Amino acid sequence: MVVLLTSFRSPPTRDRTWDLLLKRELLYRLSYRRIADASMLYHRGSINQFPATTGNDCRVPGWSATLEPYIYMKYVVLDNIRSAHNVGAIFRTCDGAGVAKLCLVGCTPAPIDRFGRPVAEIVKTSLGAVASVPWELYADMETVLAELAEQQLPLIAVEQTPRAVPWYSAAVPERAAFVFGNEVEGVGDAALAVATTVVEIPMRGQKESLNVSVSVGIILFGYDSQHAAR
């Protein structure tokens, strides 16, 4: 079912389309763990029930078992990304790359604002991927780092620092979390301090960096290609 919406303002008379939209967005407002505990995930336009999961098994109906080694435990952490359009584009990329969870940290906008309303810029640029990528909002990076340590996921920082190496020369495990930083300040010190590896995307022209949503796509699909080739 394709629903075309020109605005997220409530119509004068609520109809079935608006009720379905609210149902989807309210479900995804729940935290990742509460979705897993309920054994329910709203995926690609319909609600799919599947057996109760354990731990962080967040696979959803429709994912190919042959791709599991590359998509099963891949986290993306957004460290104070300010642009809602960038966040929406990253949701879309994460869906395509089979990311298990998107962590929105600090001032990074979520698909639902604090009043429970869908954020139009994110929903539009994600092309609906906010309904297929599990996400959670975190007040600070320390909480995210504690969760990653619990899951034994190494943190890969994508940043330009003296210790950074070109992304294609770094040995990155299939189970990992990738952190991308603020459009101006980059990845914060808290994440850099615990990152097992820092990688960068070499620039060939005059500009110093790429848009963060572009960087996410290069890193995720670049390492997928490396892992698939092994």
Wavefront OBJ file of the C-alpha trace (Angstrom):
o trace
v 0.000 0.000 0.000
v 1.370 3.405 -0.968
v 0.192 6.411 1.016
v 0.865 9.854 -0.439
v 0.857 12.673 2.078
v 1.494 16.332 1.306
v 1.583 17.355 4.968
v 1.690 15.819 8.408
v -0.864 18.251 9.776
v -3.940 16.498 11.034
v -6.825 16.801 8.572
v -10.085 18.341 9.794
v -11.679 14.893 9.825
v -9.399 12.021 10.753
v -9.680 9.211 8.256
v -8.273 5.691 8.075
v -5.077 6.821 6.334
v -4.212 9.240 9.133
v -4.979 6.623 11.807
v -2.637 4.136 10.116
v 0.126 6.743 9.963
v -0.233 7.533 13.655
v -0.274 3.835 14.520
v 2.990 3.291 12.622
v 4.770 6.284 14.091
v 3.639 5.634 17.653
v 4.851 2.053 17.406
v 8.278 3.211 16.277
v 8.371 5.774 19.022
v 8.860 2.856 21.372
v 12.418 1.931 22.194
v 14.170 -0.895 20.369
v 14.009 -3.183 23.389
v 10.303 -2.646 23.912
v 9.668 -3.534 20.282
v 11.737 -6.707 20.674
v 10.005 -7.609 23.931
v 6.632 -7.267 22.239
v 7.895 -9.523 19.429
v 6.445 -7.108 16.910
v 8.029 -4.951 14.256
v 6.268 -2.730 11.793
v 8.015 -3.592 8.540
v 7.484 -2.296 5.040
v 3.885 -1.160 5.392
v 2.383 -3.910 7.530
v 2.691 -5.316 11.027
v 4.435 -8.678 11.081
v 4.375 -10.993 14.088
v 7.286 -13.354 14.659
v 8.412 -15.643 17.506
v 9.799 -14.047 20.643
v 13.441 -13.100 20.257
v 16.346 -13.222 22.636
v 19.107 -10.717 23.168
v 19.359 -8.313 20.258
v 18.077 -10.551 17.496
v 16.342 -7.886 15.447
v 16.052 -9.683 12.144
v 12.780 -8.924 10.408
v 10.656 -10.829 7.888
v 11.961 -10.497 4.353
v 15.677 -10.447 5.138
v 17.665 -13.027 3.222
v 19.427 -15.616 5.357
v 22.360 -15.596 2.935
v 23.075 -11.982 3.862
v 22.936 -12.429 7.649
v 26.721 -12.466 8.188
v 26.836 -8.957 6.778
v 23.663 -7.381 8.161
v 22.929 -9.095 11.440
v 24.850 -7.005 14.009
v 25.799 -3.759 12.341
v 25.018 -0.621 14.329
v 25.235 2.997 13.187
v 25.682 5.727 15.806
v 24.942 9.360 14.939
v 26.798 11.687 17.304
v 24.908 14.994 17.449
v 23.950 15.193 13.780
v 21.870 18.367 13.424
v 20.263 18.113 9.994
v 16.934 16.301 9.823
v 17.455 15.818 6.077
v 20.785 14.097 6.729
v 19.168 11.837 9.318
v 16.392 10.884 6.909
v 18.892 10.057 4.166
v 20.894 7.959 6.646
v 17.752 6.007 7.610
v 17.289 5.147 3.937
v 20.924 4.061 3.577
v 20.770 1.980 6.761
v 17.725 0.156 5.431
v 19.564 -0.679 2.218
v 22.636 -1.854 4.110
v 20.662 -3.994 6.562
v 21.685 -2.096 9.683
v 20.442 -3.743 12.865
v 20.011 -0.528 14.824
v 20.406 3.226 14.380
v 21.435 5.084 17.540
v 20.474 8.769 17.618
v 22.620 10.589 20.167
v 22.332 14.020 21.764
v 20.758 16.665 19.526
v 20.294 14.230 16.613
v 16.625 14.553 15.599
v 14.384 11.493 15.773
v 11.546 10.608 13.369
v 9.123 11.549 16.164
v 9.401 14.879 17.967
v 8.847 15.395 21.700
v 5.158 16.041 21.104
v 4.682 12.700 19.372
v 4.440 14.179 15.894
v 6.233 12.748 12.827
v 9.148 14.909 11.671
v 8.271 15.574 8.038
v 11.840 16.147 6.814
v 13.034 12.804 8.164
v 10.032 10.778 7.045
v 10.163 12.272 3.544
v 13.896 11.887 2.897
v 13.935 8.376 4.377
v 11.245 7.262 1.898
v 9.590 5.327 4.704
v 12.758 3.713 6.062
v 11.883 5.046 9.522
v 9.400 2.161 9.532
v 11.972 -0.539 8.739
v 15.129 0.457 10.656
v 15.047 -0.036 14.448
v 16.192 3.141 16.203
v 16.615 4.538 19.677
v 17.210 8.032 21.020
v 20.019 8.549 23.570
v 20.674 11.616 25.697
v 24.436 11.076 25.731
v 27.198 9.026 24.140
v 28.144 7.293 27.406
v 24.853 5.376 27.413
v 25.458 4.169 23.872
v 29.018 3.105 24.660
v 27.803 1.076 27.619
v 25.309 -0.743 25.403
v 27.946 -1.455 22.756
v 30.278 -2.834 25.421
v 27.489 -5.081 26.680
v 26.932 -6.368 23.149
v 30.712 -6.730 22.648
v 30.546 -4.626 19.508
v 33.779 -2.831 18.583
v 33.338 0.840 17.786
v 34.675 2.144 14.480
v 34.918 5.938 14.345
v 34.670 7.593 10.939
v 36.670 10.776 11.448
v 39.705 12.685 10.231
v 42.290 12.462 13.015
v 46.055 11.826 13.151
v 45.403 8.157 13.959
v 42.890 7.653 11.144
v 43.673 5.234 8.320
v 41.976 4.996 4.911
v 38.789 3.004 5.341
v 39.754 0.432 2.697
v 42.995 -0.470 4.496
v 41.415 -1.144 7.894
v 40.422 -4.623 8.996
v 36.889 -4.183 10.341
v 34.946 -7.150 11.764
v 31.518 -8.049 10.445
v 29.973 -7.337 13.854
v 30.702 -3.687 14.564
v 29.262 -0.272 15.306
v 30.135 2.754 13.187
v 29.963 6.242 14.674
v 29.573 9.354 12.515
v 29.917 12.831 13.964
v 28.445 16.306 13.873
v 28.567 18.144 10.546
v 30.992 20.733 11.969
v 32.654 19.284 15.073
v 32.859 15.655 13.943
v 32.894 12.658 16.276
v 33.083 13.647 19.934
v 35.964 12.864 22.277
v 33.952 10.294 24.254
v 33.532 8.039 21.224
v 37.045 8.619 19.880
v 38.536 7.643 23.235
v 37.084 4.121 23.095
v 37.073 3.521 19.327
v 39.064 0.436 18.403
v 39.730 1.858 14.937
v 39.455 5.303 13.354
v 38.958 5.391 9.598
v 38.620 8.187 7.084
v 37.525 8.579 3.488
v 40.458 10.014 1.493
v 39.554 13.161 -0.416
v 41.016 13.732 -3.906
v 39.769 17.252 -4.556
v 39.783 20.581 -2.728
v 37.016 19.876 -0.216
v 38.011 18.410 3.132
v 35.070 16.078 3.653
v 31.823 14.650 2.314
v 28.268 15.089 3.500
v 27.710 12.752 6.451
v 24.896 10.849 4.731
v 27.184 10.171 1.762
v 29.941 9.001 4.118
v 27.569 6.537 5.788
v 26.790 4.931 2.423
v 30.442 4.635 1.422
v 31.455 3.040 4.713
v 28.550 0.600 5.067
v 28.528 -0.689 1.509
v 32.312 -0.544 1.232
v 32.806 -2.897 4.164
v 29.943 -5.102 3.003
v 31.828 -5.586 -0.258
v 35.020 -6.450 1.628
v 33.253 -9.012 3.811
v 31.387 -10.586 0.911
v 34.646 -10.998 -1.005
v 36.322 -13.023 1.741
l 1 2 3 4 5 6 7 8 9 10 11 12 13 14 15 16 17 18 19 20 21 22 23 24 25 26 27 28 29 30 31 32 33 34 35 36 37 38 39 40 41 42 43 44 45 46 47 48 49 50 51 52 53 54 55 56 57 58 59 60 61 62 63 64 65 66 67 68 69 70 71 72 73 74 75 76 77 78 79 80 81 82 83 84 85 86 87 88 89 90 91 92 93 94 95 96 97 98 99 100 101 102 103 104 105 106 107 108 109 110 111 112 113 114 115 116 117 118 119 120 121 122 123 124 125 126 127 128 129 130 131 132 133 134 135 136 137 138 139 140 141 142 143 144 145 146 147 148 149 150 151 152 153 154 155 156 157 158 159 160 161 162 163 164 165 166 167 168 169 170 171 172 173 174 175 176 177 178 179 180 181 182 183 184 185 186 187 188 189 190 191 192 193 194 195 196 197 198 199 200 201 202 203 204 205 206 207 208 209 210 211 212 213 214 215 216 217 218 219 220 221 222 223 224 225 226 227 228 229 230
